[in-house]
């Protein structure tokens, strides 16, 4: 049962972190980020950084990895968004 | 220390869940979702549903609430995206 729960948690983490890949790829190839909310990206970066801090405090490597990788991918998306805004 | 860690975790959950609000509001008011990746939304819906299942299995109300609310908000965004694709 415990292994099953861990597998569900890992699958969940892989999905919510991996979901950022097609979004970053799309924004990178099209160069278009108009429909993506800047406020969403800014709040998300803060939230993911807090999750990494939480993972460090709890010494939970899964939380650190999943949110750390998401933070890098969302950071890339934020860079593309800001670049487009500044023209 | 334990309370501090819990506060960090709660703040993280509020940010990563709340970040979806400005994105949903933007997509709702503009009706534009071209730049949002459909694959991202589909994988994210699967991941959030798995997180809710994980929260239920671990009897963790914070994980259930944070990801359940995110699931509803991302579900709304997916609806707007599919509606735009189908024209």
Backbone of each chain as nested JSON, in Angstrom:
{
  "chains": [
    {"id": "A", "residues": [
      {"number": 1, "name": "UNK", "atoms": {"N": [0.836, -1.216, 0.0], "CA": [0.0, 0.0, 0.0], "C": [0.864, 1.257, 0.0]}},
      {"number": 2, "name": "UNK", "atoms": {"N": [1.89, 1.24, 0.864], "CA": [2.775, 2.395, 0.969], "C": [3.515, 2.655, -0.344]}},
      {"number": 3, "name": "UNK", "atoms": {"N": [3.962, 1.541, -1.01], "CA": [4.644, 1.684, -2.298], "C": [3.687, 2.239, -3.347]}},
      {"number": 4, "name": "UNK", "atoms": {"N": [2.441, 1.75, -3.337], "CA": [1.415, 2.221, -4.265], "C": [1.198, 3.731, -4.109]}},
      {"number": 5, "name": "UNK", "atoms": {"N": [1.103, 4.178, -2.856], "CA": [0.894, 5.608, -2.577], "C": [2.08, 6.42, -3.095]}},
      {"number": 6, "name": "UNK", "atoms": {"N": [3.296, 5.917, -2.874], "CA": [4.497, 6.604, -3.342], "C": [4.503, 6.705, -4.87]}},
      {"number": 7, "name": "UNK", "atoms": {"N": [4.107, 5.618, -5.549], "CA": [4.056, 5.627, -7.016], "C": [3.048, 6.67, -7.516]}},
      {"number": 8, "name": "UNK", "atoms": {"N": [1.884, 6.758, -6.841], "CA": [0.872, 7.767, -7.213], "C": [1.464, 9.175, -7.043]}},
      {"number": 9, "name": "UNK", "atoms": {"N": [2.142, 9.394, -5.925], "CA": [2.749, 10.697, -5.657], "C": [3.82, 11.048, -6.677]}},
      {"number": 10, "name": "UNK", "atoms": {"N": [4.648, 10.07, -7.034], "CA": [5.704, 10.297, -8.023], "C": [5.102, 10.596, -9.4]}},
      {"number": 11, "name": "UNK", "atoms": {"N": [4.064, 9.815, -9.778], "CA": [3.397, 10.043, -11.066], "C": [2.781, 11.441, -11.094]}},
      {"number": 12, "name": "UNK", "atoms": {"N": [2.187, 11.844, -9.964], "CA": [1.59, 13.177, -9.867], "C": [2.661, 14.255, -10.059]}},
      {"number": 13, "name": "UNK", "atoms": {"N": [3.806, 14.081, -9.386], "CA": [4.895, 15.055, -9.471], "C": [5.465, 15.137, -10.892]}},
      {"number": 14, "name": "UNK", "atoms": {"N": [5.644, 13.966, -11.523], "CA": [6.175, 13.942, -12.893], "C": [5.218, 14.671, -13.848]}},
      {"number": 15, "name": "UNK", "atoms": {"N": [3.911, 14.457, -13.673], "CA": [2.916, 15.104, -14.549], "C": [2.884, 16.618, -14.344]}},
      {"number": 16, "name": "UNK", "atoms": {"N": [2.773, 17.075, -13.091], "CA": [2.62, 18.522, -12.873], "C": [3.921, 19.277, -13.197]}},
      {"number": 17, "name": "UNK", "atoms": {"N": [5.057, 18.607, -13.05], "CA": [6.325, 19.243, -13.443], "C": [6.505, 19.156, -14.96]}},
      {"number": 18, "name": "UNK", "atoms": {"N": [6.276, 17.952, -15.515], "CA": [6.455, 17.734, -16.952], "C": [5.505, 18.532, -17.818]}},
      {"number": 19, "name": "UNK", "atoms": {"N": [4.34, 18.891, -17.264], "CA": [3.349, 19.671, -18.03], "C": [3.933, 20.988, -18.522]}},
      {"number": 20, "name": "UNK", "atoms": {"N": [4.931, 21.507, -17.796], "CA": [5.534, 22.777, -18.19], "C": [6.36, 22.676, -19.47]}},
      {"number": 21, "name": "UNK", "atoms": {"N": [6.822, 21.46, -19.806], "CA": [7.683, 21.289, -20.983], "C": [6.99, 21.677, -22.295]}},
      {"number": 22, "name": "UNK", "atoms": {"N": [5.781, 21.115, -22.613], "CA": [5.13, 21.513, -23.875], "C": [4.786, 23.001, -23.916]}},
      {"number": 23, "name": "UNK", "atoms": {"N": [4.501, 23.594, -22.735], "CA": [4.185, 25.035, -22.717], "C": [5.432, 25.857, -23.043]}},
      {"number": 24, "name": "UNK", "atoms": {"N": [6.566, 25.488, -22.437], "CA": [7.807, 26.225, -22.693], "C": [8.227, 26.044, -24.154]}},
      {"number": 25, "name": "UNK", "atoms": {"N": [8.084, 24.813, -24.678], "CA": [8.438, 24.526, -26.069], "C": [7.576, 25.372, -27.022]}},
      {"number": 26, "name": "UNK", "atoms": {"N": [6.271, 25.442, -26.716], "CA": [5.359, 26.206, -27.566], "C": [5.74, 27.694, -27.583]}},
      {"number": 27, "name": "UNK", "atoms": {"N": [5.985, 28.249, -26.382], "CA": [6.331, 29.669, -26.282], "C": [7.673, 29.952, -26.964]}},
      {"number": 28, "name": "UNK", "atoms": {"N": [8.604, 28.992, -26.852], "CA": [9.936, 29.149, -27.443], "C": [9.854, 29.131, -28.974]}},
      {"number": 29, "name": "UNK", "atoms": {"N": [9.091, 28.188, -29.531], "CA": [9.041, 28.033, -30.991], "C": [8.196, 29.131, -31.651]}},
      {"number": 30, "name": "UNK", "atoms": {"N": [7.085, 29.515, -31.007], "CA": [6.22, 30.539, -31.612], "C": [6.668, 31.955, -31.25]}},
      {"number": 31, "name": "UNK", "atoms": {"N": [7.346, 32.098, -30.1], "CA": [7.721, 33.426, -29.627], "C": [6.522, 34.222, -29.136]}},
      {"number": 32, "name": "UNK", "atoms": {"N": [5.377, 33.546, -29.007], "CA": [4.13, 34.21, -28.602], "C": [3.761, 33.853, -27.164]}},
      {"number": 33, "name": "UNK", "atoms": {"N": [3.573, 34.89, -26.346], "CA": [3.157, 34.651, -24.956], "C": [2.027, 35.599, -24.532]}},
      {"number": 34, "name": "UNK", "atoms": {"N": [1.383, 36.224, -25.52], "CA": [0.322, 37.216, -25.232], "C": [-0.76, 36.679, -24.301]}},
      {"number": 35, "name": "UNK", "atoms": {"N": [-1.183, 35.43, -24.535], "CA": [-2.329, 34.881, -23.799], "C": [-1.954, 34.317, -22.441]}},
      {"number": 36, "name": "UNK", "atoms": {"N": [-0.64, 34.329, -22.142], "CA": [-0.189, 33.83, -20.84], "C": [-0.125, 34.998, -19.861]}},
      {"number": 37, "name": "UNK", "atoms": {"N": [-0.749, 34.814, -18.698], "CA": [-0.839, 35.875, -17.699], "C": [0.502, 36.107, -16.992]}},
      {"number": 38, "name": "UNK", "atoms": {"N": [0.982, 37.367, -17.03], "CA": [2.228, 37.719, -16.33], "C": [2.058, 37.527, -14.827]}},
      {"number": 39, "name": "UNK", "atoms": {"N": [0.871, 37.921, -14.302], "CA": [0.618, 37.756, -12.866], "C": [0.664, 36.287, -12.455]}},
      {"number": 40, "name": "UNK", "atoms": {"N": [0.131, 35.423, -13.324], "CA": [0.184, 33.985, -13.038], "C": [1.638, 33.541, -12.896]}},
      {"number": 41, "name": "UNK", "atoms": {"N": [2.479, 33.954, -13.846], "CA": [3.891, 33.543, -13.819], "C": [4.607, 34.058, -12.576]}},
      {"number": 42, "name": "UNK", "atoms": {"N": [4.336, 35.333, -12.206], "CA": [5.017, 35.924, -11.056], "C": [4.616, 35.233, -9.75]}},
      {"number": 43, "name": "UNK", "atoms": {"N": [3.306, 34.987, -9.583], "CA": [2.831, 34.328, -8.357], "C": [3.33, 32.878, -8.316]}},
      {"number": 44, "name": "UNK", "atoms": {"N": [3.365, 32.244, -9.5], "CA": [3.811, 30.853, -9.59], "C": [5.293, 30.719, -9.229]}},
      {"number": 45, "name": "UNK", "atoms": {"N": [6.117, 31.653, -9.696], "CA": [7.545, 31.632, -9.355], "C": [7.722, 31.744, -7.834]}},
      {"number": 46, "name": "UNK", "atoms": {"N": [6.957, 32.659, -7.203], "CA": [7.022, 32.797, -5.737], "C": [6.593, 31.497, -5.067]}},
      {"number": 47, "name": "UNK", "atoms": {"N": [5.477, 30.929, -5.528], "CA": [4.954, 29.697, -4.936], "C": [5.915, 28.534, -5.067]}},
      {"number": 48, "name": "UNK", "atoms": {"N": [6.525, 28.372, -6.249], "CA": [7.461, 27.263, -6.469], "C": [8.717, 27.427, -5.618]}},
      {"number": 49, "name": "UNK", "atoms": {"N": [9.178, 28.681, -5.48], "CA": [10.343, 28.941, -4.631], "C": [10.015, 28.581, -3.177]}},
      {"number": 50, "name": "UNK", "atoms": {"N": [8.79, 28.903, -2.74], "CA": [8.364, 28.55, -1.375], "C": [8.276, 27.03, -1.207]}},
      {"number": 51, "name": "UNK", "atoms": {"N": [7.798, 26.315, -2.27], "CA": [7.753, 24.847, -2.219], "C": [9.157, 24.26, -2.082]}},
      {"number": 52, "name": "UNK", "atoms": {"N": [10.14, 24.834, -2.793], "CA": [11.528, 24.355, -2.686], "C": [12.031, 24.573, -1.253]}},
      {"number": 53, "name": "UNK", "atoms": {"N": [11.734, 25.761, -0.684], "CA": [12.132, 26.055, 0.695], "C": [11.482, 25.057, 1.654]}},
      {"number": 54, "name": "UNK", "atoms": {"N": [10.196, 24.776, 1.409], "CA": [9.461, 23.806, 2.233], "C": [10.107, 22.42, 2.147]}},
      {"number": 55, "name": "UNK", "atoms": {"N": [10.481, 22.025, 0.923], "CA": [11.132, 20.729, 0.722], "C": [12.463, 20.653, 1.438]}},
      {"number": 56, "name": "UNK", "atoms": {"N": [13.221, 21.753, 1.417], "CA": [14.515, 21.8, 2.108], "C": [14.305, 21.66, 3.616]}},
      {"number": 57, "name": "UNK", "atoms": {"N": [13.322, 22.412, 4.151], "CA": [13.039, 22.38, 5.596], "C": [12.553, 21.004, 6.05]}},
      {"number": 58, "name": "UNK", "atoms": {"N": [11.809, 20.325, 5.152], "CA": [11.29, 19.001, 5.488], "C": [12.242, 17.882, 5.034]}},
      {"number": 59, "name": "UNK", "atoms": {"N": [13.359, 18.272, 4.399], "CA": [14.333, 17.301, 3.862], "C": [13.642, 16.289, 2.949]}},
      {"number": 60, "name": "UNK", "atoms": {"N": [12.732, 16.784, 2.075], "CA": [11.965, 15.925, 1.164], "C": [12.472, 16.136, -0.265]}},
      {"number": 61, "name": "UNK", "atoms": {"N": [13.26, 15.172, -0.75], "CA": [13.943, 15.324, -2.033], "C": [12.954, 15.391, -3.212]}},
      {"number": 62, "name": "UNK", "atoms": {"N": [11.82, 14.681, -3.096], "CA": [10.821, 14.698, -4.172], "C": [10.235, 16.108, -4.34]}},
      {"number": 63, "name": "UNK", "atoms": {"N": [9.877, 16.738, -3.217], "CA": [9.308, 18.092, -3.261], "C": [10.34, 19.071, -3.818]}},
      {"number": 64, "name": "UNK", "atoms": {"N": [11.605, 18.919, -3.394], "CA": [12.663, 19.816, -3.878], "C": [12.844, 19.656, -5.392]}},
      {"number": 65, "name": "UNK", "atoms": {"N": [12.976, 18.399, -5.849], "CA": [13.228, 18.138, -7.276], "C": [12.067, 18.596, -8.159]}},
      {"number": 66, "name": "UNK", "atoms": {"N": [10.842, 18.148, -7.805], "CA": [9.673, 18.456, -8.632], "C": [9.483, 19.969, -8.77]}},
      {"number": 67, "name": "UNK", "atoms": {"N": [9.57, 20.681, -7.649], "CA": [9.316, 22.121, -7.687], "C": [10.528, 22.903, -8.187]}},
      {"number": 68, "name": "UNK", "atoms": {"N": [11.734, 22.368, -7.947], "CA": [12.941, 23.011, -8.461], "C": [12.976, 22.999, -9.985]}},
      {"number": 69, "name": "UNK", "atoms": {"N": [12.638, 21.84, -10.569], "CA": [12.607, 21.736, -12.037], "C": [11.485, 22.619, -12.612]}},
      {"number": 70, "name": "UNK", "atoms": {"N": [10.309, 22.598, -11.94], "CA": [9.206, 23.469, -12.373], "C": [9.627, 24.934, -12.326]}},
      {"number": 71, "name": "UNK", "atoms": {"N": [10.356, 25.294, -11.272], "CA": [10.806, 26.679, -11.105], "C": [11.696, 27.105, -12.275]}},
      {"number": 72, "name": "UNK", "atoms": {"N": [12.589, 26.209, -12.714], "CA": [13.471, 26.518, -13.844], "C": [12.648, 26.686, -15.13]}},
      {"number": 73, "name": "UNK", "atoms": {"N": [11.68, 25.768, -15.351], "CA": [10.869, 25.822, -16.57], "C": [9.967, 27.059, -16.582]}},
      {"number": 74, "name": "UNK", "atoms": {"N": [9.325, 27.36, -15.449], "CA": [8.463, 28.546, -15.369], "C": [9.316, 29.813, -15.447]}},
      {"number": 75, "name": "UNK", "atoms": {"N": [10.524, 29.752, -14.89], "CA": [11.457, 30.874, -15.014], "C": [11.775, 31.158, -16.476]}},
      {"number": 76, "name": "UNK", "atoms": {"N": [11.954, 30.086, -17.272], "CA": [12.199, 30.235, -18.708], "C": [11.013, 30.875, -19.411]}},
      {"number": 77, "name": "UNK", "atoms": {"N": [9.806, 30.469, -19.006], "CA": [8.586, 31.025, -19.594], "C": [8.443, 32.51, -19.228]}},
      {"number": 78, "name": "UNK", "atoms": {"N": [8.781, 32.835, -17.988], "CA": [8.731, 34.232, -17.525], "C": [9.717, 35.085, -18.316]}},
      {"number": 79, "name": "UNK", "atoms": {"N": [10.901, 34.512, -18.598], "CA": [11.903, 35.234, -19.397], "C": [11.347, 35.552, -20.785]}},
      {"number": 80, "name": "UNK", "atoms": {"N": [10.705, 34.542, -21.423], "CA": [10.128, 34.75, -22.759], "C": [9.012, 35.787, -22.714]}},
      {"number": 81, "name": "UNK", "atoms": {"N": [8.199, 35.756, -21.653], "CA": [7.079, 36.7, -21.491], "C": [7.605, 38.13, -21.351]}},
      {"number": 82, "name": "UNK", "atoms": {"N": [8.594, 38.315, -20.472], "CA": [9.153, 39.654, -20.226], "C": [9.851, 40.165, -21.49]}},
      {"number": 83, "name": "UNK", "atoms": {"N": [10.534, 39.265, -22.201], "CA": [11.206, 39.655, -23.443], "C": [10.189, 40.162, -24.471]}},
      {"number": 84, "name": "UNK", "atoms": {"N": [9.025, 39.476, -24.53], "CA": [7.997, 39.9, -25.482], "C": [7.378, 41.242, -25.086]}},
      {"number": 85, "name": "UNK", "atoms": {"N": [7.138, 41.412, -23.776], "CA": [6.551, 42.676, -23.3], "C": [7.478, 43.847, -23.625]}},
      {"number": 86, "name": "UNK", "atoms": {"N": [8.779, 43.642, -23.395], "CA": [9.747, 44.727, -23.619], "C": [10.032, 44.928, -25.094]}},
      {"number": 87, "name": "UNK", "atoms": {"N": [9.547, 43.976, -25.921], "CA": [9.701, 44.107, -27.371], "C": [11.115, 43.959, -27.828]}}
    ]},
    {"id": "B", "residues": [
      {"number": 1, "name": "UNK", "atoms": {"N": [9.523, 25.884, 15.17], "CA": [10.092, 25.489, 13.877], "C": [9.046, 24.768, 13.026]}},
      {"number": 2, "name": "UNK", "atoms": {"N": [8.331, 23.837, 13.665], "CA": [7.318, 23.073, 12.938], "C": [6.212, 23.976, 12.405]}},
      {"number": 3, "name": "UNK", "atoms": {"N": [5.806, 24.978, 13.212], "CA": [4.774, 25.918, 12.777], "C": [5.282, 26.749, 11.607]}},
      {"number": 4, "name": "UNK", "atoms": {"N": [6.54, 27.174, 11.686], "CA": [7.162, 27.959, 10.618], "C": [7.147, 27.176, 9.302]}},
      {"number": 5, "name": "UNK", "atoms": {"N": [7.512, 25.893, 9.383], "CA": [7.531, 25.037, 8.187], "C": [6.125, 24.914, 7.605]}},
      {"number": 6, "name": "UNK", "atoms": {"N": [5.129, 24.741, 8.487], "CA": [3.743, 24.626, 8.026], "C": [3.288, 25.909, 7.33]}},
      {"number": 7, "name": "UNK", "atoms": {"N": [3.687, 27.062, 7.899], "CA": [3.312, 28.35, 7.303], "C": [3.93, 28.485, 5.907]}},
      {"number": 8, "name": "UNK", "atoms": {"N": [5.191, 28.076, 5.76], "CA": [5.864, 28.115, 4.452], "C": [5.111, 27.224, 3.454]}},
      {"number": 9, "name": "UNK", "atoms": {"N": [4.749, 26.026, 3.901], "CA": [4.024, 25.091, 3.041], "C": [2.662, 25.639, 2.63]}},
      {"number": 10, "name": "UNK", "atoms": {"N": [1.961, 26.245, 3.582], "CA": [0.647, 26.82, 3.277], "C": [0.778, 27.987, 2.304]}},
      {"number": 11, "name": "UNK", "atoms": {"N": [1.776, 28.848, 2.536], "CA": [2.008, 29.986, 1.643], "C": [2.33, 29.487, 0.235]}},
      {"number": 12, "name": "UNK", "atoms": {"N": [3.138, 28.424, 0.158], "CA": [3.482, 27.83, -1.139], "C": [2.231, 27.32, -1.842]}},
      {"number": 13, "name": "UNK", "atoms": {"N": [1.375, 26.609, -1.097], "CA": [0.155, 26.046, -1.67], "C": [-0.791, 27.147, -2.152]}},
      {"number": 14, "name": "UNK", "atoms": {"N": [-0.922, 28.211, -1.337], "CA": [-1.81, 29.323, -1.707], "C": [-1.309, 29.985, -2.999]}},
      {"number": 15, "name": "UNK", "atoms": {"N": [0.019, 30.171, -3.102], "CA": [0.598, 30.818, -4.301], "C": [0.416, 29.952, -5.548]}},
      {"number": 16, "name": "UNK", "atoms": {"N": [0.794, 28.668, -5.48], "CA": [0.746, 27.843, -6.696], "C": [-0.7, 27.556, -7.117]}},
      {"number": 17, "name": "UNK", "atoms": {"N": [-1.621, 27.52, -6.156], "CA": [-3.033, 27.352, -6.517], "C": [-3.614, 28.683, -6.994]}},
      {"number": 18, "name": "UNK", "atoms": {"N": [-3.342, 29.755, -6.224], "CA": [-3.884, 31.075, -6.549], "C": [-3.371, 31.627, -7.866]}},
      {"number": 19, "name": "UNK", "atoms": {"N": [-2.179, 31.194, -8.288], "CA": [-1.595, 31.679, -9.549], "C": [-2.52, 31.395, -10.736]}},
      {"number": 20, "name": "UNK", "atoms": {"N": [-3.352, 30.348, -10.617], "CA": [-4.248, 30.007, -11.725], "C": [-5.371, 31.031, -11.919]}},
      {"number": 21, "name": "UNK", "atoms": {"N": [-5.691, 31.783, -10.855], "CA": [-6.793, 32.743, -10.942], "C": [-6.577, 33.826, -11.999]}},
      {"number": 22, "name": "UNK", "atoms": {"N": [-5.438, 34.574, -11.966], "CA": [-5.248, 35.602, -13.006], "C": [-5.209, 35.016, -14.416]}},
      {"number": 23, "name": "UNK", "atoms": {"N": [-4.693, 33.777, -14.553], "CA": [-4.653, 33.145, -15.885], "C": [-6.068, 32.826, -16.388]}},
      {"number": 24, "name": "UNK", "atoms": {"N": [-6.893, 32.294, -15.496], "CA": [-8.27, 31.965, -15.889], "C": [-9.046, 33.243, -16.199]}},
      {"number": 25, "name": "UNK", "atoms": {"N": [-8.843, 34.291, -15.381], "CA": [-9.517, 35.575, -15.583], "C": [-9.134, 36.167, -16.939]}},
      {"number": 26, "name": "UNK", "atoms": {"N": [-7.819, 36.095, -17.254], "CA": [-7.332, 36.649, -18.527], "C": [-7.956, 35.909, -19.712]}},
      {"number": 27, "name": "UNK", "atoms": {"N": [-7.945, 34.578, -19.648], "CA": [-8.497, 33.775, -20.749], "C": [-10.001, 34.004, -20.885]}},
      {"number": 28, "name": "UNK", "atoms": {"N": [-10.678, 34.166, -19.74], "CA": [-12.13, 34.389, -19.737], "C": [-12.48, 35.732, -20.373]}},
      {"number": 29, "name": "UNK", "atoms": {"N": [-11.741, 36.792, -19.976], "CA": [-12.092, 38.135, -20.446], "C": [-11.66, 38.361, -21.897]}},
      {"number": 30, "name": "UNK", "atoms": {"N": [-10.508, 37.82, -22.294], "CA": [-10.042, 38.041, -23.666], "C": [-10.611, 36.996, -24.632]}},
      {"number": 31, "name": "UNK", "atoms": {"N": [-10.939, 35.814, -24.104], "CA": [-11.395, 34.723, -24.966], "C": [-10.26, 34.151, -25.809]}},
      {"number": 32, "name": "UNK", "atoms": {"N": [-9.018, 34.54, -25.481], "CA": [-7.851, 34.106, -26.256], "C": [-7.036, 33.079, -25.476]}},
      {"number": 33, "name": "UNK", "atoms": {"N": [-6.804, 31.931, -26.096], "CA": [-5.985, 30.898, -25.447], "C": [-4.967, 30.291, -26.419]}},
      {"number": 34, "name": "UNK", "atoms": {"N": [-4.758, 30.973, -27.569], "CA": [-3.855, 30.453, -28.606], "C": [-2.473, 30.078, -28.066]}},
      {"number": 35, "name": "UNK", "atoms": {"N": [-1.917, 30.934, -27.186], "CA": [-0.539, 30.75, -26.738], "C": [-0.42, 29.751, -25.593]}},
      {"number": 36, "name": "UNK", "atoms": {"N": [-1.566, 29.247, -25.112], "CA": [-1.54, 28.262, -24.027], "C": [-1.525, 26.864, -24.637]}},
      {"number": 37, "name": "UNK", "atoms": {"N": [-0.578, 26.042, -24.186], "CA": [-0.394, 24.702, -24.742], "C": [-1.506, 23.742, -24.281]}},
      {"number": 38, "name": "UNK", "atoms": {"N": [-2.192, 23.131, -25.253], "CA": [-3.223, 22.136, -24.935], "C": [-2.603, 20.937, -24.22]}},
      {"number": 39, "name": "UNK", "atoms": {"N": [-1.429, 20.501, -24.686], "CA": [-0.746, 19.373, -24.041], "C": [-0.412, 19.68, -22.58]}},
      {"number": 40, "name": "UNK", "atoms": {"N": [-0.004, 20.926, -22.321], "CA": [0.289, 21.335, -20.949], "C": [-0.97, 21.153, -20.093]}},
      {"number": 41, "name": "UNK", "atoms": {"N": [-2.107, 21.641, -20.58], "CA": [-3.359, 21.562, -19.826], "C": [-3.777, 20.112, -19.574]}},
      {"number": 42, "name": "UNK", "atoms": {"N": [-3.644, 19.265, -20.6], "CA": [-4.057, 17.868, -20.469], "C": [-3.191, 17.118, -19.451]}},
      {"number": 43, "name": "UNK", "atoms": {"N": [-1.859, 17.309, -19.554], "CA": [-0.955, 16.636, -18.606], "C": [-1.156, 17.179, -17.191]}},
      {"number": 44, "name": "UNK", "atoms": {"N": [-1.416, 18.493, -17.1], "CA": [-1.618, 19.13, -15.794], "C": [-2.886, 18.614, -15.124]}},
      {"number": 45, "name": "UNK", "atoms": {"N": [-3.956, 18.453, -15.89], "CA": [-5.207, 17.91, -15.338], "C": [-4.966, 16.5, -14.787]}},
      {"number": 46, "name": "UNK", "atoms": {"N": [-4.245, 15.658, -15.541], "CA": [-3.907, 14.314, -15.056], "C": [-3.086, 14.395, -13.77]}},
      {"number": 47, "name": "UNK", "atoms": {"N": [-2.07, 15.261, -13.774], "CA": [-1.186, 15.396, -12.613], "C": [-1.924, 15.874, -11.374]}},
      {"number": 48, "name": "UNK", "atoms": {"N": [-2.801, 16.87, -11.544], "CA": [-3.547, 17.406, -10.398], "C": [-4.526, 16.364, -9.85]}},
      {"number": 49, "name": "UNK", "atoms": {"N": [-5.149, 15.596, -10.75], "CA": [-6.061, 14.529, -10.308], "C": [-5.285, 13.479, -9.501]}},
      {"number": 50, "name": "UNK", "atoms": {"N": [-4.051, 13.165, -9.956], "CA": [-3.201, 12.22, -9.223], "C": [-2.812, 12.779, -7.853]}},
      {"number": 51, "name": "UNK", "atoms": {"N": [-2.549, 14.105, -7.797], "CA": [-2.227, 14.737, -6.509], "C": [-3.399, 14.63, -5.54]}},
      {"number": 52, "name": "UNK", "atoms": {"N": [-4.617, 14.838, -6.047], "CA": [-5.808, 14.721, -5.192], "C": [-5.923, 13.282, -4.674]}},
      {"number": 53, "name": "UNK", "atoms": {"N": [-5.706, 12.297, -5.57], "CA": [-5.743, 10.89, -5.161], "C": [-4.685, 10.626, -4.092]}},
      {"number": 54, "name": "UNK", "atoms": {"N": [-3.483, 11.187, -4.298], "CA": [-2.388, 11.032, -3.335], "C": [-2.775, 11.627, -1.984]}},
      {"number": 55, "name": "UNK", "atoms": {"N": [-3.396, 12.818, -2.021], "CA": [-3.844, 13.47, -0.789], "C": [-4.885, 12.638, -0.055]}},
      {"number": 56, "name": "UNK", "atoms": {"N": [-5.805, 12.034, -0.809], "CA": [-6.832, 11.177, -0.204], "C": [-6.182, 9.954, 0.453]}},
      {"number": 57, "name": "UNK", "atoms": {"N": [-5.247, 9.328, -0.27], "CA": [-4.569, 8.131, 0.247], "C": [-3.734, 8.441, 1.494]}},
      {"number": 58, "name": "UNK", "atoms": {"N": [-3.159, 9.666, 1.529], "CA": [-2.344, 10.064, 2.679], "C": [-3.174, 10.796, 3.731]}},
      {"number": 59, "name": "UNK", "atoms": {"N": [-4.47, 10.996, 3.447], "CA": [-5.365, 11.732, 4.35], "C": [-4.782, 13.1, 4.683]}},
      {"number": 60, "name": "UNK", "atoms": {"N": [-4.277, 13.8, 3.639], "CA": [-3.658, 15.118, 3.811], "C": [-4.58, 16.177, 3.197]}},
      {"number": 61, "name": "UNK", "atoms": {"N": [-5.285, 16.905, 4.069], "CA": [-6.318, 17.843, 3.616], "C": [-5.734, 19.015, 2.81]}},
      {"number": 62, "name": "UNK", "atoms": {"N": [-4.489, 19.425, 3.156], "CA": [-3.856, 20.544, 2.433], "C": [-3.595, 20.142, 0.978]}},
      {"number": 63, "name": "UNK", "atoms": {"N": [-3.063, 18.944, 0.765], "CA": [-2.786, 18.467, -0.593], "C": [-4.088, 18.319, -1.383]}},
      {"number": 64, "name": "UNK", "atoms": {"N": [-5.126, 17.788, -0.723], "CA": [-6.425, 17.627, -1.395], "C": [-6.987, 18.985, -1.812]}},
      {"number": 65, "name": "UNK", "atoms": {"N": [-7.012, 19.941, -0.861], "CA": [-7.614, 21.251, -1.129], "C": [-6.847, 22.017, -2.202]}},
      {"number": 66, "name": "UNK", "atoms": {"N": [-5.514, 22.13, -2.022], "CA": [-4.701, 22.92, -2.949], "C": [-4.83, 22.388, -4.376]}},
      {"number": 67, "name": "UNK", "atoms": {"N": [-4.722, 21.063, -4.525], "CA": [-4.748, 20.488, -5.865], "C": [-6.169, 20.35, -6.404]}},
      {"number": 68, "name": "UNK", "atoms": {"N": [-7.137, 20.167, -5.501], "CA": [-8.536, 20.112, -5.933], "C": [-8.988, 21.441, -6.521]}},
      {"number": 69, "name": "UNK", "atoms": {"N": [-8.626, 22.543, -5.833], "CA": [-8.996, 23.875, -6.338], "C": [-8.26, 24.162, -7.647]}},
      {"number": 70, "name": "UNK", "atoms": {"N": [-6.955, 23.806, -7.702], "CA": [-6.19, 23.979, -8.95], "C": [-6.83, 23.195, -10.09]}},
      {"number": 71, "name": "UNK", "atoms": {"N": [-7.293, 21.985, -9.782], "CA": [-7.913, 21.132, -10.798], "C": [-9.152, 21.803, -11.384]}},
      {"number": 72, "name": "UNK", "atoms": {"N": [-9.96, 22.425, -10.52], "CA": [-11.166, 23.119, -10.993], "C": [-10.777, 24.305, -11.889]}},
      {"number": 73, "name": "UNK", "atoms": {"N": [-9.777, 25.086, -11.451], "CA": [-9.359, 26.269, -12.205], "C": [-8.734, 25.876, -13.547]}},
      {"number": 74, "name": "UNK", "atoms": {"N": [-7.857, 24.863, -13.545], "CA": [-7.226, 24.398, -14.786], "C": [-8.277, 23.737, -15.686]}},
      {"number": 75, "name": "UNK", "atoms": {"N": [-9.25, 23.071, -15.066], "CA": [-10.361, 22.502, -15.833], "C": [-11.121, 23.593, -16.58]}},
      {"number": 76, "name": "UNK", "atoms": {"N": [-11.318, 24.735, -15.911], "CA": [-11.985, 25.879, -16.546], "C": [-11.179, 26.4, -17.728]}},
      {"number": 77, "name": "UNK", "atoms": {"N": [-9.86, 26.449, -17.542], "CA": [-8.973, 26.926, -18.604], "C": [-8.993, 25.952, -19.792]}},
      {"number": 78, "name": "UNK", "atoms": {"N": [-9.013, 24.656, -19.492], "CA": [-9.083, 23.629, -20.539], "C": [-10.394, 23.755, -21.323]}},
      {"number": 79, "name": "UNK", "atoms": {"N": [-11.484, 24.045, -20.61], "CA": [-12.781, 24.259, -21.272], "C": [-12.687, 25.419, -22.268]}},
      {"number": 80, "name": "UNK", "atoms": {"N": [-12.095, 26.543, -21.819], "CA": [-11.967, 27.717, -22.69], "C": [-11.08, 27.401, -23.896]}},
      {"number": 81, "name": "UNK", "atoms": {"N": [-10.015, 26.625, -23.671], "CA": [-9.087, 26.254, -24.736], "C": [-9.793, 25.371, -25.782]}},
      {"number": 82, "name": "UNK", "atoms": {"N": [-10.494, 24.359, -25.315], "CA": [-11.189, 23.439, -26.234], "C": [-12.288, 24.193, -26.989]}},
      {"number": 83, "name": "UNK", "atoms": {"N": [-12.987, 25.093, -26.294], "CA": [-14.046, 25.89, -26.929], "C": [-13.462, 26.732, -28.063]}},
      {"number": 84, "name": "UNK", "atoms": {"N": [-12.254, 27.297, -27.831], "CA": [-11.638, 28.13, -28.872], "C": [-11.187, 27.269, -30.058]}},
      {"number": 85, "name": "UNK", "atoms": {"N": [-10.615, 26.083, -29.764], "CA": [-10.15, 25.191, -30.827], "C": [-11.323, 24.768, -31.712]}},
      {"number": 86, "name": "UNK", "atoms": {"N": [-12.455, 24.441, -31.068], "CA": [-13.627, 23.981, -31.82], "C": [-14.353, 25.129, -32.503]}},
      {"number": 87, "name": "UNK", "atoms": {"N": [-13.938, 26.371, -32.176], "CA": [-14.496, 27.556, -32.799], "C": [-15.961, 27.741, -32.494]}}
    ]}
  ]
}
